[in-house]
Each structure stands twice: as structure tokens, then as C-alpha cells.
């Protein structure tokens, strides 16, 4: 039956054209943005997951950047501690040289005093952007330590001490409920000032004490003290080196982790451009055919006129 009021063919052709145009618009959006999921209406689950992963990737990169500052502080302190250790070794060697060489004690004392001054300069320069990991500021120590001519040691009124351990954020994680958590490592500051004070106490009046009646006892005592202090500086440099390496490992992992998160997000929301290009061409052909079909369907009522001629 033919009707001039209802054109079923045109209605079907129009519905097909609308569907093709909708699909074509979606494909064009994906090609222009490069995303197959650009909002929650495209795929709510993928959109929610990808947004969370994007946030985690951004935080991971921010933590990585902040670790660079911490690593620079530790690296500066480690460099200073290593140089300080070299001077400590030289100091100990000169004290050892004085054990059986009573002549030239004044010259040895001058060398020791110069080494202590160099230690002080290096220690004060071993800070990065004001961050002191070697206790260059003295750590609240008061009074002066000293050695008597018989080797008796008198400590400071308030001994020098390293700063408290630092908890450094190294990354983020999420538990099974999706709650954000942080991971940390511990960086332990060292106390080069305590060793510098020990070396300074040995250097002060070294010639007179070494040349006194109890000089042999004094020299034996300060040599042992020098060796202990030197070993402490080696331990300090080693501790800082371990912390620096730990931070470097963590930064390397964070770089790989952020790359992996970005790749995961891309796999969920990025459009496959090869598929979209092929789909675009197919939809353009379908659009043309649907338009022609609608045009033919719209001409059907005209055919009814021939029935009345």
C-alpha cells in the first residue's frame, strides 16, 4: 500500500543516515583528538581508571623531581665527607710519623693545624641549598675538647651530634581499596664536626705535649684517637654514598614506572589511528549511499501522481 501521509522507506533511510552521521562524527572526534575515550560517556570504567592512573603518573614524576634535590644534597655531603676523609688520613699519617721522629714537632703541629683548617672549610662547604647533612653548624655542641700532656682526654661540655634521621618519600602506592599511600627510605645525616673537634684537640699544643716527659704516652693516645676519628669519617662517607645510591635506584625505578603508567593509560584511551582511518572511509561511503537512499525514498510519493493521470 502506498500512502502520501506516511513514507516508511524515507523514515528508514533517514534513521540509517542519522546513525551513519553519528558514527562518522564519533570517528572524526577520535581522529582529531587521538582518543577513543575522552570522557565518561565514552567508557565510564576506562575513563575512571585512566584518570586515576594519570594522577598517579603525575605524582610519580613529581616525587622523582623532588628526589633530585635530596640526591643533590646527599651527593654534596658525600663528596665533602670523602674529601674530609682524605684529609683525616693525612692527619693520622703525620701523627704516626711523629711517633719515632721527635725532631720537627713544631712543623708537624703547623701541618696538623693547617689540615684542621682545611677540614673546617670543606665541612662548611658541604651543604646544598642550605641543607646540612654533615653537621657543619656544630649541632648544638658547646665547650672544647682537649688532650692533656699525659694523654688524658676531656670531652666537650655538650658533645656534637648528627641530626636526626630523615624519612624521604620515594614513591606512591595504592592498597586493594585504592587508598593512596607513600613509600619512604631513611637518609641518615653524619657528624663530621665531632671528628673535626677531635682533630683540633689533637693539633692544639701538639708539639709541646709530644715533647714533654709523658710525650710517648701522649703520642700513643692521640694516634689511636686519630685512627678512630679517621675510621669514623670513612664510615660517614660510606653511609652517605649508600644513601645516594639508594636514591638513584629509586629514581631509575620511578622513571620506568611513570613510563609504564603512561603506556597503560594510552592502551585504554588512545585511538587506533589505522582502524579509525579505515572506518572513516567506510562511513563516508555509507553516508553517500544513505543520502541517495533517502533521496529515492522521498521521490516515492511523486509516483502516486501517475495513478491519477
C-alpha positions as CSV (number, residue, x, y, z in Angstrom):
1,X,0.0,0.0,0.0
2,X,1.2,3.5,-0.9
3,X,0.4,6.4,1.3
4,X,1.0,10.2,1.0
5,X,0.9,10.6,4.7
6,X,3.4,8.0,5.8
7,X,6.7,7.3,3.9
8,X,8.1,4.3,5.7
9,X,11.0,4.0,3.2
10,X,12.0,7.6,3.8
11,X,11.8,7.1,7.6
12,X,14.1,4.0,7.4
13,X,16.5,5.8,5.1
14,X,16.6,8.8,7.4
15,X,17.3,6.6,10.5
16,X,20.1,4.9,8.7
17,X,21.6,8.3,7.6
18,X,21.4,9.6,11.2
19,X,23.1,6.5,12.5
20,X,25.9,6.8,9.9
21,X,26.3,10.5,10.6
22,X,26.6,9.8,14.4
23,X,29.2,7.1,13.8
24,X,31.0,9.4,11.4
25,X,31.1,12.2,14.0
26,X,32.5,9.8,16.6
27,X,35.2,8.7,14.3
28,X,36.1,12.2,13.3
29,X,36.3,13.2,17.0
30,X,38.7,10.2,17.7
31,X,40.9,11.2,14.7
32,X,41.0,14.9,15.8
33,X,41.7,14.1,19.5
34,X,43.6,10.8,19.1
35,X,41.4,9.4,21.9
36,X,38.8,6.7,21.8
37,X,37.8,7.5,25.4
38,X,37.8,11.2,26.0
39,X,35.0,11.5,28.6
40,X,33.0,9.3,30.9
41,X,30.2,8.9,28.4
42,X,32.6,7.0,26.0
43,X,33.5,4.4,28.5
44,X,32.9,5.1,32.2
45,X,35.1,2.4,33.6
46,X,38.1,3.1,31.3
47,X,37.8,6.8,31.9
48,X,37.8,6.5,35.7
49,X,40.7,4.1,35.7
50,X,42.7,6.2,33.2
51,X,42.2,9.4,35.2
52,X,43.4,7.7,38.4
53,X,46.5,6.3,36.5
54,X,47.2,9.7,35.0
55,X,47.1,11.2,38.5
56,X,49.5,8.5,39.8
57,X,51.8,9.1,36.9
58,X,51.9,12.8,37.6
59,X,52.6,12.3,41.3
60,X,55.3,9.8,40.5
61,X,57.0,12.3,38.2
62,X,56.7,15.0,40.9
63,X,58.3,12.7,43.6
64,X,61.1,11.8,41.1
65,X,61.8,15.5,40.7
66,X,61.8,16.2,44.4
67,X,64.2,13.2,44.9
68,X,66.7,15.1,42.6
69,X,67.0,17.8,45.2
70,X,67.5,15.2,48.0
71,X,70.1,13.4,45.9
72,X,72.0,16.6,45.2
73,X,72.1,17.3,49.0
74,X,73.3,13.8,49.7
75,X,75.8,13.9,46.9
76,X,77.3,17.2,48.1
77,X,77.6,15.8,51.6
78,X,79.2,12.6,50.4
79,X,81.7,14.5,48.3
80,X,82.6,16.6,51.3
81,X,82.9,13.6,53.5
82,X,85.2,11.8,51.1
83,X,87.5,14.8,50.9
84,X,87.3,15.2,54.7
85,X,88.3,11.5,55.0
86,X,91.3,12.1,52.7
87,X,92.5,14.9,55.0
88,X,91.8,12.8,58.1
89,X,94.0,10.0,56.7
90,X,96.8,12.6,56.0
91,X,96.4,13.9,59.6
92,X,96.7,10.4,61.0
93,X,99.8,9.7,58.9
94,X,101.5,12.8,60.3
95,X,100.7,11.8,63.9
96,X,102.1,8.4,63.2
97,X,105.2,10.0,61.7
98,X,105.8,11.9,64.9
99,X,105.9,8.6,67.0
100,X,109.5,8.0,66.2
101,X,110.6,11.4,65.0
102,X,110.8,13.8,67.9
103,X,112.5,16.4,65.8
104,X,110.4,18.8,63.8
105,X,107.4,18.7,66.1
106,X,106.6,22.3,65.5
107,X,106.5,21.8,61.8
108,X,104.2,18.7,62.3
109,X,101.9,20.8,64.6
110,X,101.7,23.5,61.9
111,X,100.8,20.9,59.3
112,X,98.1,19.4,61.6
113,X,96.7,22.9,62.3
114,X,96.5,23.6,58.5
115,X,94.8,20.3,57.9
116,X,92.2,21.1,60.6
117,X,91.5,24.4,58.9
118,X,91.1,22.7,55.6
119,X,88.7,20.2,57.2
120,X,86.6,23.1,58.6
121,X,86.5,24.8,55.2
122,X,85.4,21.6,53.4
123,X,82.8,20.7,56.0
124,X,81.2,24.2,55.8
125,X,81.0,24.0,52.0
126,X,79.4,20.5,52.0
127,X,75.9,21.8,52.1
128,X,73.4,22.1,49.2
129,X,71.0,25.0,49.2
130,X,71.3,25.3,53.0
131,X,70.7,21.6,53.6
132,X,73.3,20.4,56.1
133,X,73.8,16.7,56.3
134,X,77.3,16.8,57.8
135,X,76.6,18.9,60.9
136,X,78.7,21.8,59.6
137,X,76.8,24.1,62.1
138,X,78.0,22.2,65.1
139,X,74.8,20.6,66.2
140,X,74.5,22.5,69.5
141,X,77.9,21.5,70.8
142,X,79.4,23.6,73.5
143,X,82.8,23.8,75.1
144,X,86.1,22.5,73.7
145,X,87.6,19.1,73.9
146,X,91.3,18.7,74.7
147,X,94.1,16.3,75.4
148,X,96.4,16.7,78.4
149,X,100.2,16.0,78.1
150,X,99.7,12.6,79.6
151,X,97.0,11.7,77.0
152,X,94.0,12.3,79.2
153,X,91.1,13.3,77.1
154,X,88.5,15.9,78.2
155,X,85.3,16.0,76.1
156,X,83.2,19.0,75.3
157,X,80.6,20.2,77.7
158,X,77.9,19.3,75.2
159,X,79.1,16.8,72.6
160,X,78.5,17.4,68.9
161,X,75.8,15.1,67.4
162,X,74.4,14.3,64.0
163,X,70.9,15.5,63.1
164,X,68.0,13.0,63.3
165,X,67.4,10.5,60.5
166,X,65.2,11.8,57.7
167,X,62.3,9.9,56.1
168,X,62.4,10.7,52.4
169,X,59.3,10.0,50.3
170,X,60.3,7.8,47.3
171,X,57.0,7.0,45.7
172,X,53.3,6.3,46.0
173,X,51.2,3.1,46.0
174,X,47.6,2.1,46.4
175,X,46.2,-0.7,48.5
176,X,43.4,-3.1,47.5
177,X,40.8,-0.4,48.3
178,X,42.5,2.2,46.1
179,X,43.7,4.3,49.1
180,X,46.8,6.3,48.3
181,X,49.9,5.5,50.4
182,X,53.5,6.7,50.2
183,X,56.8,4.7,50.3
184,X,59.9,6.1,52.1
185,X,63.6,5.4,52.7
186,X,65.7,6.7,55.6
187,X,68.6,9.1,55.0
188,X,71.0,9.4,58.0
189,X,72.9,12.6,58.4
190,X,76.5,12.3,59.7
191,X,78.6,14.3,62.1
192,X,81.9,15.5,60.6
193,X,82.0,18.2,63.2
194,X,82.7,15.7,66.0
195,X,85.7,14.4,64.1
196,X,86.9,17.9,63.3
197,X,86.8,18.7,67.0
198,X,88.8,15.6,67.8
199,X,91.5,16.5,65.2
200,X,91.5,20.1,66.5
201,X,92.0,18.9,70.1
202,X,95.0,16.8,68.9
203,X,96.5,19.6,66.9
204,X,96.3,22.1,69.7
205,X,99.6,22.2,71.6
206,X,100.8,19.1,69.8
207,X,104.5,20.0,69.8
208,X,104.7,20.9,73.5
209,X,102.7,17.9,74.6
210,X,104.6,15.4,72.4
211,X,107.9,16.8,73.6
212,X,107.1,16.6,77.3
213,X,108.1,13.9,79.7
214,X,104.9,12.0,79.0
215,X,105.2,12.5,75.3
216,X,105.3,8.8,74.4
217,X,102.1,8.2,76.2
218,X,100.5,11.3,74.6
219,X,101.6,10.3,71.1
220,X,100.3,6.8,71.5
221,X,96.9,8.0,72.8
222,X,96.4,10.7,70.1
223,X,97.4,8.2,67.3
224,X,94.7,5.8,68.5
225,X,92.3,8.7,68.6
226,X,93.3,9.9,65.2
227,X,92.7,6.4,63.8
228,X,89.3,6.1,65.4
229,X,88.3,9.5,64.1
230,X,89.6,8.7,60.6
231,X,87.6,5.5,60.5
232,X,84.5,7.5,61.6
233,X,85.0,9.8,58.6
234,X,85.2,6.8,56.3
235,X,82.0,5.4,57.8
236,X,80.3,8.7,57.3
237,X,81.3,8.9,53.6
238,X,80.2,5.3,53.1
239,X,76.8,5.9,54.7
240,X,76.2,8.9,52.5
241,X,77.3,7.0,49.5
242,X,74.8,4.2,50.2
243,X,72.0,6.7,50.7
244,X,72.9,8.4,47.4
245,X,72.9,5.1,45.5
246,X,69.6,4.1,47.0
247,X,68.0,7.4,45.8
248,X,69.5,6.8,42.3
249,X,68.0,3.3,42.2
250,X,64.6,4.7,43.2
251,X,64.7,7.5,40.6
252,X,65.5,4.9,37.9
253,X,62.6,2.8,39.0
254,X,60.2,5.8,39.2
255,X,61.2,6.8,35.6
256,X,60.3,3.3,34.4
257,X,57.2,3.2,36.4
258,X,55.8,6.5,35.1
259,X,56.5,5.4,31.6
260,X,54.6,2.2,32.2
261,X,51.7,4.0,33.7
262,X,51.6,6.3,30.7
263,X,51.7,3.3,28.4
264,X,48.8,1.7,30.3
265,X,46.7,4.8,30.0
266,X,47.4,5.0,26.3
267,X,46.4,1.4,25.8
268,X,43.0,2.2,27.4
269,X,42.1,5.6,25.9
270,X,44.1,6.2,22.8
271,X,42.5,5.6,19.4
272,X,43.9,3.2,16.9
273,X,44.5,5.6,14.0
274,X,44.8,2.8,11.4
275,X,41.4,1.5,12.4
276,X,39.8,4.9,12.6
277,X,41.2,5.9,9.1
278,X,39.7,2.7,7.6
279,X,36.4,3.3,9.5
280,X,36.2,6.9,8.3
281,X,36.4,5.9,4.6
282,X,33.8,3.2,5.1
283,X,31.4,5.6,6.9
284,X,31.9,8.3,4.2
285,X,30.8,5.8,1.6
286,X,27.8,4.7,3.8
287,X,26.9,8.3,4.2
288,X,26.7,8.9,0.4
289,X,24.7,5.7,-0.1
290,X,22.3,6.6,2.7
291,X,21.8,10.1,1.3
292,X,21.0,8.6,-2.1
293,X,18.6,6.1,-0.5
294,X,16.8,8.9,1.3
295,X,16.6,10.8,-1.9
296,X,15.0,7.9,-3.7
297,X,12.6,7.3,-0.8
298,X,11.5,10.9,-0.9
299,X,10.6,10.6,-4.6
300,X,8.2,7.7,-3.9
301,X,5.1,9.9,-3.2
302,X,5.6,11.6,-6.6
303,X,5.0,8.2,-8.2
304,X,1.4,8.2,-6.7
305,X,0.5,11.0,-9.1
306,X,0.9,8.7,-12.0
307,X,-2.1,6.7,-10.7
308,X,-4.4,9.7,-11.4
309,X,-3.3,10.6,-14.9
